[in-house]
Structures are given as structure tokens and as C-alpha cells.
Amino acid sequence: MDVEEGDAKKQVDIPMLEGQGGGRGRLIAIALTIQVFCAMCLAFSVYSLQTALSVSRKMMELKEGKDTGIFLEMVREVWHNEEKLQLRVGWKQQMELEDNNTIIFGCTGPYLVHLSVCFVDTHIQEKDDRNNGTLVLRQGNTEKMTIPLDPWNLCKNEIPQTDQRILSFATNDKVSIKFSSGRLKLKYLYVGFHYMLGQQCFYN
């Protein structure tokens, strides 16, 4: 009886071992394939996310702008003379307005200075040089830019007198705008300073 039972066990055990070995190999191969595929998917997802964030940052930088400069407008109408025009900021980047009348530069280099001015004198009957006015961009006691105001250009149809120059300034330079005239009334003034060396800011 014992011999027959032993033979039966041998006949049963041999095919079970062969079947289990082949099945385990296939399962291991499938598991490794799935792991590699998941790792590839994860790497692709991380790369795609980094690319999307990079593009988003670039779009935000383009939208916000990195130009250096300042755009100002006059606070109120001015009669006759004013040593330092009162201004307010419309936009600024790396530049400041101190005490509402002093412009402070952030970078050293050339700036495009552009202005638009409107003035009136309702008492002018004929051309009189005494009625001429001037706008002076001053750095301390130095006159950096002088704009004569033509008494015949009295903002007809609200068309202003305009001017633009290229001037050089250094970091922390301070300038103000002086208005002088015997009879002209300054209705409004817009002035902008735009750094011409792009996003690269040079310092003293």
C-alpha cells in the first residue's frame, strides 16, 4: 500500500511543479513591464508639467513686462511759474517718484524722454515773446532739457505740443521739471522716461 501511495504522489507532484514555475516567470515579466511603463508615464507627466509651468512663467513675464521706465502726468493746472511740477505715477518699473516732484533713476544709461503738453493763454491778441513759456528738466542746478512753449500752439482742438530727446542718466540721479511763463496756463503734461538698454540694468 505504501509503495502505491508514494507512486501516486510522484505522479501528482511533478506536473504541479512544472506548471507553477512557468506561471511565476510570466507573472514576473508582466509585473516588470507594468513597472517600466508606469515609470515612463510618470517621467513624461513630470516633463509635461515642467514645460507647461515654464511656458506659463514666460507668458506672465511678457504680460507684466520687464522694461525700465516711468510715465507721469501733472496733478493740476498751473498758472505762470512753478519750480517743481507736482506729478503722479501712471506706470513705473525700477524708477521712483519722490515727494511727487522728483524723478529717481534706477539704471545707468540712455533714456528716451518724451512729453506731451497742453497750455492756453486767453489774453493773447498778438505775438508777444513775453508770453512764451518754457519747461526745463533740471538735475540739481543743471538744465538737462529745455522745451520752449510756442504761444501760438494753444492746444487747438486739444492737439498738444510734443517733444522727445535721448538723454543719459546714472543710477540714483534725481531730476525735476520746472515751468515758467508770464501768462501761459499749463493745462496738462504727460512725460515718460524709457530706458533704452532693454532688460539689462547697469549700475554705477
C-alpha positions as CSV (number, residue, x, y, z in Angstrom):
1,M,0.0,0.0,0.0
2,D,2.8,2.4,0.9
3,V,4.5,1.9,-2.5
4,E,1.4,2.6,-4.4
5,E,0.7,5.8,-2.4
6,G,4.2,7.0,-3.0
7,D,4.0,6.5,-6.7
8,A,0.7,8.4,-6.8
9,K,2.3,11.3,-5.1
10,K,5.2,11.4,-7.5
11,Q,2.8,11.3,-10.4
12,V,0.8,14.2,-9.0
13,D,3.8,16.4,-7.7
14,I,5.8,16.5,-10.9
15,P,3.3,18.3,-13.2
16,M,2.3,20.8,-10.4
17,L,6.0,22.0,-10.0
18,E,6.4,22.4,-13.8
19,G,3.2,24.5,-14.1
20,Q,4.0,26.8,-11.2
21,G,7.5,27.6,-12.5
22,G,6.2,28.7,-15.9
23,G,3.4,30.8,-14.4
24,R,5.7,32.6,-12.0
25,G,8.1,33.6,-14.8
26,R,5.3,35.1,-16.8
27,L,3.9,37.0,-13.8
28,I,7.3,38.5,-13.0
29,A,7.8,39.5,-16.7
30,I,4.3,41.2,-16.7
31,A,5.0,42.9,-13.4
32,L,8.3,44.3,-14.6
33,T,6.7,45.5,-17.9
34,I,4.0,47.3,-15.9
35,Q,6.5,49.0,-13.6
36,V,8.6,50.2,-16.5
37,F,5.5,51.5,-18.3
38,C,4.4,53.3,-15.1
39,A,7.9,54.9,-14.7
40,M,7.8,56.1,-18.3
41,C,4.4,57.6,-17.8
42,L,5.5,59.3,-14.6
43,A,8.6,60.8,-16.3
44,F,6.6,62.0,-19.2
45,S,4.0,63.6,-16.9
46,V,6.7,65.4,-14.9
47,Y,8.3,66.7,-18.1
48,S,5.0,67.9,-19.4
49,L,4.2,69.7,-16.1
50,Q,7.6,71.4,-16.1
51,T,7.2,72.5,-19.7
52,A,3.7,73.9,-19.0
53,L,5.0,75.8,-15.9
54,S,7.9,77.2,-17.9
55,V,5.6,78.5,-20.7
56,S,3.3,79.9,-18.1
57,R,6.2,81.8,-16.5
58,K,7.3,83.2,-19.8
59,M,3.8,84.3,-20.7
60,M,3.5,86.1,-17.3
61,E,6.8,87.9,-17.8
62,L,5.7,89.0,-21.3
63,K,2.4,90.2,-19.9
64,E,3.9,92.1,-16.9
65,G,6.8,93.5,-18.9
66,K,10.4,94.0,-17.8
67,D,11.0,97.4,-19.3
68,T,12.6,100.1,-17.1
69,G,11.0,103.5,-17.1
70,I,8.3,105.7,-15.6
71,F,5.2,107.5,-17.0
72,L,3.9,110.6,-15.2
73,E,1.2,113.1,-15.5
74,M,0.7,116.6,-14.0
75,V,-1.6,116.7,-10.9
76,R,-3.3,120.0,-11.6
77,E,-3.3,123.0,-13.9
78,V,-0.6,125.6,-13.3
79,W,-0.5,129.3,-13.9
80,H,2.7,131.2,-14.5
81,N,5.6,129.7,-12.7
82,E,6.3,126.6,-10.6
83,E,9.8,125.4,-9.6
84,K,8.8,121.8,-9.4
85,L,5.7,120.5,-11.1
86,Q,3.6,118.2,-9.0
87,L,3.3,114.8,-10.7
88,R,1.6,111.4,-10.2
89,V,2.7,108.0,-11.5
90,G,0.8,106.2,-14.2
91,W,3.3,103.4,-14.5
92,K,6.8,102.7,-13.3
93,Q,9.4,99.9,-13.3
94,Q,12.8,100.3,-11.4
95,M,12.2,104.0,-11.1
96,E,10.7,106.1,-8.4
97,L,8.9,109.5,-7.9
98,E,9.9,111.2,-4.6
99,D,7.8,113.8,-2.9
100,N,5.5,113.9,-6.0
101,N,8.0,116.1,-7.9
102,T,11.4,114.4,-8.1
103,I,12.2,111.5,-10.5
104,I,14.8,109.0,-9.4
105,F,16.5,106.8,-11.9
106,G,17.2,103.1,-11.3
107,C,19.6,102.2,-14.1
108,T,22.6,103.9,-15.7
109,G,22.4,104.6,-19.5
110,P,20.4,106.4,-22.2
111,Y,16.8,107.2,-21.8
112,L,14.2,108.2,-24.3
113,V,12.4,111.2,-22.8
114,H,9.1,112.1,-24.4
115,L,6.5,114.6,-23.4
116,S,3.1,115.9,-24.4
117,V,2.0,119.3,-23.1
118,C,-1.1,121.5,-23.5
119,F,-1.3,125.2,-22.4
120,V,-3.5,128.2,-23.0
121,D,-3.5,132.0,-22.8
122,T,-6.8,133.6,-23.5
123,H,-5.4,137.1,-23.3
124,I,-3.0,136.8,-26.3
125,Q,-4.1,139.2,-29.0
126,E,-0.8,139.3,-31.0
127,K,2.5,137.6,-31.0
128,D,4.5,138.7,-27.9
129,D,7.7,137.0,-26.9
130,R,7.0,137.8,-23.3
131,N,4.1,135.3,-23.4
132,N,6.5,132.4,-24.3
133,G,6.9,129.8,-21.7
134,T,9.4,127.0,-21.1
135,L,9.6,123.6,-19.5
136,V,13.0,122.7,-18.0
137,L,14.2,119.3,-17.0
138,R,16.6,120.0,-14.2
139,Q,19.2,117.8,-12.4
140,G,20.2,120.0,-9.4
141,N,21.3,123.2,-11.0
142,T,21.9,121.7,-14.4
143,E,19.4,122.1,-17.2
144,K,19.3,118.7,-18.9
145,M,16.5,119.6,-21.3
146,T,14.7,122.9,-22.2
147,I,11.5,122.9,-24.2
148,P,10.2,126.3,-25.4
149,L,6.4,126.6,-25.5
150,D,5.1,128.2,-28.6
151,P,2.4,130.8,-27.7
152,W,0.6,130.1,-31.0
153,N,0.3,126.4,-30.2
154,L,-2.5,126.8,-27.7
155,C,-3.9,123.2,-27.8
156,K,-6.3,124.0,-30.6
157,N,-8.7,121.1,-30.9
158,E,-6.8,119.6,-27.9
159,I,-3.8,118.9,-30.0
160,P,-0.8,119.1,-27.7
161,Q,2.8,120.2,-28.3
162,T,5.1,117.2,-28.2
163,D,8.8,116.7,-28.0
164,Q,11.3,113.8,-27.4
165,R,15.0,113.6,-26.7
166,I,17.6,111.0,-25.8
167,L,19.4,111.8,-22.5
168,S,21.8,109.8,-20.3
169,F,21.3,109.4,-16.6
170,A,23.1,107.4,-13.8
171,T,21.6,105.3,-11.0
172,N,20.0,107.4,-8.3
173,D,20.2,110.6,-10.4
174,K,17.3,112.9,-9.5
175,V,15.5,115.3,-11.8
176,S,12.5,117.7,-11.6
177,I,10.5,119.7,-14.1
178,K,10.3,123.5,-13.9
179,F,7.6,125.5,-15.6
180,S,8.0,129.3,-16.2
181,S,5.8,131.7,-18.1
182,G,4.5,135.2,-17.9
183,R,0.9,134.4,-18.9
184,L,0.5,130.8,-20.1
185,K,-1.5,128.4,-18.2
186,L,-0.3,124.8,-18.3
187,K,-3.4,122.6,-18.7
188,Y,-1.8,119.2,-18.7
189,L,1.6,117.5,-19.1
190,Y,2.5,113.9,-19.8
191,V,6.1,112.8,-19.6
192,G,7.8,109.5,-19.9
193,F,11.3,108.1,-19.4
194,H,12.1,104.8,-21.1
195,Y,15.4,103.0,-20.6
196,M,16.9,102.1,-24.0
197,L,19.1,99.1,-23.0
198,G,16.3,96.7,-22.5
199,Q,16.0,94.3,-19.5
200,Q,19.7,94.6,-18.7
201,C,20.1,97.2,-16.0
202,F,23.6,98.8,-15.5
203,Y,24.6,100.4,-12.3
204,N,27.3,103.0,-11.4
